[in-house]
Amino acid sequence: MSAWREELDAIVGARAHGQAEEIFPRLQKLDARHPNVAEINYQLAWTCDVLDRAADALPYYEKAVALGLPPNELSGALIGLGSTLRSLGQLERSTEVLRSGQVQFPDNPEFAVFLSLTLHAQGRAADALRLALDTLCETTDDPGLTAYQRAIRHAAARL
């Protein structure tokens, strides 16, 4: 196990217990001792998001993605990066990141949901709703919705 991994896991566990404000300085110190570790940067970004500090999260997300993450964490980092870009008003970049995530992780419908939020923020309400409805139809097992799936898709196509 990497020298930083055990400490990172302990810090992330504390965040799960609602201690985000307290763990941020611990993550920064870990990053200072182990610079250029993608997973540490990802956790710094995530913690900034939990603290509603999108501008602070952005460089951590970008660095984590650039350094390379395992697929599961990369998926989450791309969602976080796309969402953060949207909240900062960088809508074109948000769209690019989320579409890239869709290509890299075609089985992860969460990219479509976050992309629909970005499309809405761009003033593309019909595209956003169409994408959200298509994603709902593709992912739901609800018998009431599956019974009307054809009608929902038909209505979505006409938006």
N, C-alpha and C positions, 0 to 999 in steps of 0.2 A: 504494500500500500504506500502511496506517495506520502511524503512527510507532511504535506498540507491537508490531505484528504480527511484524516480523522478529526482535525480541528474544524475544518469546514463543515463536516457533518454535524458536529456538536453545535456549532453556531446556527446552522439552518434549523436544527431541532428547536432551539430557543425561539426562533422567529415563529415557528408553528404555534408557540404558546403565547403569541401576541406581544413579543418583546422586540419588535422591529427597531424602535428608536434606540434601544440599548445595544443591539447587535451591530448596527451600522459601523460604529468606530472599531469594533472587533474585526469586522470584515476588512476595513481599510488597513488595519495593522497587519492582518494576514496577507493582504495584497502587497503591502510594502516589503514584507519578508520573502514573498514568493511572487515576484512580478511576472506578468505575462502568462498567467494561468487562466485559461478561458473560463473554467468553471467558477473561479473566484469572482471574475468580472461579471459573469452571469448572475451570481447571487447578489453582488453589489447592485446591479441593475434592478433585479427583482425587489430587493429591499427598498430601493428608492421609489419604485412604483407603489409598494405597500404604504410608504410614507407620503404618497401623493407629490413626489418630486420628479416629475417627468423630465425636466431639463437636466437634472443631475443623472437620471437613468440613461439618457441617450448615449453618452460616450462609453459607458460600461457595456451596454448592449452591442454597440458597434465593435468594440474591442473584442468582446467574447466571441462574436460571430467571425471576426477576422482571424482570430487565433485558432479557431476550429473547436467545435464541440461534438460530443457523441450525438448520434441522431435524435434521441429522445430529448436531450437538452437543447439541441439546435432547433428543433420544432418549437419548443417553448420560447426560446430566445427570439426567433423570428416573429412569433405572435406578439411578444412583448415589444419588440422593436417597431413593428408595424403599428401597434396600438399607441405607443409613445409618440411616434411621428405624427399620427393623426391628432392626438391631443395637443401637440405643439403646432398644428396647422401646416405641417409639411405633407400635404395630402398626396402629391404625386409620388414622393418617395415612399409613403405608406403603401400606396397602391402597388408600386414595384416590389417592395419587400413581401407583401402578402401574396401577390401573384407568383413570385419566386417560391414562396413556401408551398403554395398549391402544387407547383410543378415537382418540387422535391418530396413532398409528402401528400400524394394524391388521395390517400385514405384518411386524411385528417380534415373533417368537415369544418373544424373551428376556423380554418383560414378563410373559408367562404363567409362565415358569420362576421368575422372582423373586417373582411373586405367590404361587406355590405354596409357596415358602419362608416367606413371611409367613403364609399360611394355616396352615401347619404350626406356626409359632411361636404362633399364636392357639389352638392345640389343635384345629384343624379338619383332622385328619390325612386323613380320607376325601376331603374337598374338595380338599386339596392333592395327594393322589395322583391323583385323578380328573383334575385340571387338568394335572398333569405327564404322565400317560399320554395324554390327548387331544392335548397338544402334541407329544409324541413321535410319535404316529400321523400327525399333520398334517405333520410336518417330515422324517420319515425316508425315505430311499430304500433302506434295508437290505432286501434281498429276504426274509430270514428274518422280519423284523418286519412287512413289508407283507403277507406270506402269512397272518399271524395277526391282522392289523389288526381285522377284524370281531370276533374273539373278545376281543381286548384292549379294544376299545370297549364290548363287551357287559359284560365284567367290571367295567370302570371305572364304567359306569352303575349298577351294583348296589352300589357301595361306600356 
